[in-house]
Amino acid sequence: MDKDLSPRPLQRMFMEVPPSYDIINRLLTFRMDQVWRSGLVSALLDGSYGGGKDRRRILDLCTGTGDLAIRLRKRSNEGDAIFALDFSRPMLEIARGKAVSKGFTDIEFIHGDASDMPFKESSFDAVGIAFALRNLTYKNPLRDLFLSEVARVLKPGGRFIAVETCQPDNMLMRRAFHFYMKYYTAPVGSLLSGHPGAYRYLAYSARNYYEPWQLKEILLSAGFSRVNYRLLFKGVAARWECIL
């Protein structure tokens, strides 16, 4: 039987940043994480909201090594302002380096805490988060504070859009997903990263994370007026779109 694992090894990994972090993500997801991030960018830049204005302010929350922020900058309008926040300085340094290497020098990378963001109320038209919502909400005593902070920094009518793993409805697919996380993701990630505790936690939290409808209820209780979700790859992951 699985035992509950502390998230602290995961936090240490984010602070130490294994050089192979991005490569491991691509390997463990067979590059599907890139496809799902691309869909998240399209949703964040959807012209059907914000009145079609070309000066939107968009935040990549828990940016990590900056993949989502860079994709946003590449595909957004010239007048859009892209911000990226993370608590790990080493991660942000990698993200800045990646952005500069691609010619994007105007992304605002900010070191900060998701539970106390250094932004005024109603600062952003949209907030996006890619595969970090689980870390903020799974058995996290600060879960409600994290979500209330997202609502605080969004403008009225703004959108919070997240891509995260979830639980497939089909029981055969669910068992296959859980087997994959336990017997492939955990050992392979541990071996390649040198952080076995972190990848055991990642695999454990993915296998025990919320049903998609449960996360919808949590997001509604956080103050969003409407929450919809779309299952990805038979429910292995999903994209939640929340309107404040």
C-alpha positions as CSV (number, residue, x, y, z in Angstrom):
1,M,0.0,0.0,0.0
2,D,1.3,3.5,-0.9
3,K,2.3,5.7,2.0
4,D,1.8,9.4,2.0
5,L,4.9,11.2,0.9
6,S,6.0,14.7,1.9
7,P,6.3,17.3,-0.9
8,R,9.6,18.6,0.5
9,P,11.8,16.5,-1.7
10,L,10.0,18.0,-4.7
11,Q,10.7,21.5,-3.4
12,R,14.3,20.7,-3.0
13,M,14.4,19.4,-6.6
14,F,13.0,22.6,-7.9
15,M,15.6,24.6,-6.0
16,E,18.5,22.4,-7.2
17,V,17.2,22.1,-10.8
18,P,18.7,18.9,-12.4
19,P,20.3,19.9,-15.7
20,S,18.1,17.2,-17.4
21,Y,14.8,18.6,-16.0
22,D,13.3,19.5,-19.4
23,I,14.6,16.4,-21.1
24,I,13.1,14.2,-18.4
25,N,9.7,15.9,-18.8
26,R,9.7,15.2,-22.6
27,L,10.8,11.6,-22.1
28,L,8.2,10.8,-19.4
29,T,5.3,12.2,-21.4
30,F,6.5,11.2,-24.9
31,R,6.4,15.0,-25.7
32,M,2.7,15.1,-25.0
33,D,3.4,17.9,-22.4
34,Q,4.4,20.1,-25.4
35,V,1.2,19.4,-27.2
36,W,-0.9,20.2,-24.1
37,R,1.1,23.4,-23.4
38,S,0.4,24.5,-26.9
39,G,-3.3,24.0,-26.4
40,L,-3.1,26.0,-23.1
41,V,-1.4,28.9,-25.0
42,S,-4.2,28.9,-27.6
43,A,-6.8,29.0,-24.8
44,L,-5.0,31.9,-23.0
45,L,-4.8,33.9,-26.2
46,D,-8.3,33.1,-27.4
47,G,-9.6,36.3,-28.9
48,S,-13.2,35.5,-27.8
49,Y,-12.5,37.2,-24.5
50,G,-11.0,40.5,-23.4
51,G,-12.9,42.3,-26.2
52,G,-10.2,41.5,-28.7
53,K,-7.9,44.0,-27.2
54,D,-4.2,43.8,-28.1
55,R,-2.7,44.9,-24.8
56,R,-3.5,42.0,-22.5
57,R,-1.5,41.1,-19.4
58,I,-1.0,37.4,-19.0
59,L,0.8,35.6,-16.1
60,D,2.5,32.2,-16.3
61,L,2.2,31.0,-12.7
62,C,4.9,28.6,-11.5
63,T,6.7,29.0,-14.7
64,G,9.5,26.6,-13.9
65,T,12.0,26.7,-16.8
66,G,9.7,29.1,-18.8
67,D,8.2,26.9,-21.5
68,L,4.7,28.3,-21.2
69,A,5.9,31.9,-21.0
70,I,8.1,31.6,-24.0
71,R,5.3,30.0,-26.0
72,L,3.0,32.8,-25.0
73,R,5.5,35.5,-26.0
74,K,6.0,33.8,-29.4
75,R,2.3,33.6,-30.2
76,S,0.9,36.7,-28.5
77,N,0.3,40.2,-29.9
78,E,3.2,42.7,-29.8
79,G,1.3,44.8,-27.3
80,D,0.7,41.9,-24.8
81,A,2.7,41.9,-21.6
82,I,3.9,38.4,-20.5
83,F,4.8,37.8,-16.9
84,A,6.3,34.6,-15.4
85,L,6.5,33.9,-11.6
86,D,8.3,31.1,-9.7
87,F,9.6,30.6,-6.2
88,S,12.8,28.9,-7.5
89,R,15.6,31.3,-8.5
90,P,17.6,28.6,-10.3
91,M,14.5,27.7,-12.4
92,L,14.0,31.4,-13.3
93,E,17.7,31.7,-14.3
94,I,17.2,28.8,-16.7
95,A,14.0,30.3,-18.0
96,R,15.6,33.7,-18.6
97,G,18.5,32.1,-20.5
98,K,16.1,30.1,-22.7
99,A,14.0,33.2,-23.4
100,V,17.1,35.3,-24.4
101,S,18.4,32.5,-26.5
102,K,15.2,32.6,-28.5
103,G,15.3,36.4,-28.8
104,F,12.6,37.2,-26.3
105,T,13.9,39.8,-23.9
106,D,10.7,41.4,-22.8
107,I,9.2,38.6,-20.7
108,E,9.0,39.8,-17.0
109,F,10.4,36.9,-14.9
110,I,9.6,37.4,-11.2
111,H,10.8,35.6,-8.2
112,G,7.8,35.2,-5.8
113,D,5.5,33.1,-3.8
114,A,2.2,31.9,-5.4
115,S,0.5,32.4,-2.0
116,D,1.5,36.0,-1.8
117,M,2.1,37.3,-5.3
118,P,3.7,40.8,-5.7
119,F,0.9,42.1,-7.9
120,K,-2.0,44.5,-7.3
121,E,-5.6,43.3,-7.4
122,S,-7.0,42.9,-10.9
123,S,-3.6,42.9,-12.6
124,F,-4.1,40.3,-15.3
125,D,-6.5,39.4,-18.1
126,A,-5.5,35.8,-17.8
127,V,-3.4,33.4,-15.6
128,G,-2.1,30.1,-16.9
129,I,-0.4,27.2,-15.1
130,A,1.1,24.1,-16.7
131,F,1.5,21.0,-14.6
132,A,2.1,22.8,-11.3
133,L,-1.5,23.1,-10.0
134,R,-1.2,19.7,-8.5
135,N,1.8,20.8,-6.4
136,L,-0.3,23.8,-5.1
137,T,-3.5,21.9,-4.3
138,Y,-2.7,18.2,-3.5
139,K,-2.8,17.8,0.3
140,N,-1.5,21.3,0.5
141,P,-2.7,23.3,3.6
142,L,-2.3,26.5,1.6
143,R,-4.5,25.3,-1.3
144,D,-7.3,27.8,-0.7
145,L,-4.8,30.7,-0.3
146,F,-3.1,29.8,-3.6
147,L,-6.4,29.8,-5.4
148,S,-7.7,33.0,-3.7
149,E,-4.4,34.7,-4.8
150,V,-5.1,33.7,-8.4
151,A,-8.6,35.2,-8.1
152,R,-7.2,38.4,-6.5
153,V,-4.8,39.2,-9.3
154,L,-7.3,38.5,-12.1
155,K,-9.4,41.2,-13.6
156,P,-13.2,40.7,-13.4
157,G,-14.1,38.4,-16.2
158,G,-10.5,37.2,-16.5
159,R,-9.6,33.6,-17.0
160,F,-7.5,31.1,-15.1
161,I,-6.6,28.2,-17.3
162,A,-4.7,25.2,-16.1
163,V,-3.4,22.0,-17.6
164,E,-2.8,19.2,-15.1
165,T,-2.9,15.4,-14.8
166,C,-6.1,13.9,-13.5
167,Q,-7.9,10.5,-13.2
168,P,-9.2,8.8,-16.4
169,D,-12.9,7.8,-16.2
170,N,-12.2,4.5,-18.0
171,M,-11.0,2.0,-15.3
172,L,-8.7,0.2,-17.7
173,M,-7.1,3.4,-18.7
174,R,-6.9,4.5,-15.1
175,R,-5.1,1.3,-14.1
176,A,-2.7,1.7,-17.0
177,F,-2.0,5.3,-16.1
178,H,-1.3,4.4,-12.4
179,F,0.9,1.5,-13.4
180,Y,2.9,3.8,-15.8
181,M,3.3,6.5,-13.1
182,K,4.4,4.0,-10.4
183,Y,6.6,1.6,-12.5
184,Y,8.0,4.0,-15.2
185,T,7.8,7.6,-14.2
186,A,9.0,7.1,-10.6
187,P,12.0,4.9,-11.3
188,V,13.1,6.5,-14.6
189,G,12.7,10.0,-13.3
190,S,14.6,9.1,-10.1
191,L,17.4,7.5,-12.1
192,L,17.8,10.4,-14.6
193,S,17.4,13.3,-12.1
194,G,19.2,12.0,-9.0
195,H,16.1,13.0,-7.0
196,P,14.3,9.8,-6.2
197,G,12.1,11.4,-3.5
198,A,10.8,14.0,-5.9
199,Y,9.8,11.6,-8.6
200,R,8.3,9.2,-6.2
201,Y,6.2,12.1,-4.9
202,L,5.2,13.2,-8.4
203,A,4.1,9.7,-9.3
204,Y,2.3,9.2,-6.0
205,S,0.4,12.6,-6.3
206,A,-0.6,11.9,-9.9
207,R,-2.1,8.6,-9.0
208,N,-4.0,10.0,-6.1
209,Y,-5.0,13.5,-7.5
210,Y,-8.5,14.7,-7.8
211,E,-11.1,13.5,-10.2
212,P,-11.7,16.2,-12.8
213,W,-15.2,17.0,-11.4
214,Q,-13.7,17.3,-7.9
215,L,-11.2,19.9,-9.0
216,K,-14.0,21.7,-10.7
217,E,-15.9,22.0,-7.5
218,I,-12.8,23.2,-5.7
219,L,-12.2,25.9,-8.3
220,L,-15.9,27.0,-8.1
221,S,-15.6,27.3,-4.3
222,A,-12.5,29.5,-4.8
223,G,-14.7,32.2,-6.3
224,F,-14.8,31.5,-10.0
225,S,-18.2,32.0,-11.6
226,R,-17.8,29.3,-14.2
227,V,-15.5,26.4,-14.6
228,N,-15.3,24.0,-17.5
229,Y,-12.8,21.2,-18.2
230,R,-11.7,19.2,-21.3
231,L,-10.2,15.8,-20.9
232,L,-6.9,15.2,-22.7
233,F,-5.6,11.8,-23.9
234,K,-8.5,9.8,-22.5
235,G,-8.4,11.7,-19.2
236,V,-4.7,11.2,-18.3
237,A,-4.7,15.0,-18.2
238,A,-7.3,17.8,-18.5
239,R,-7.5,21.5,-19.2
240,W,-9.6,23.6,-16.8
241,E,-10.9,27.0,-17.9
242,C,-12.2,29.2,-15.1
243,I,-13.9,32.6,-15.5
244,L,-13.7,35.0,-12.5
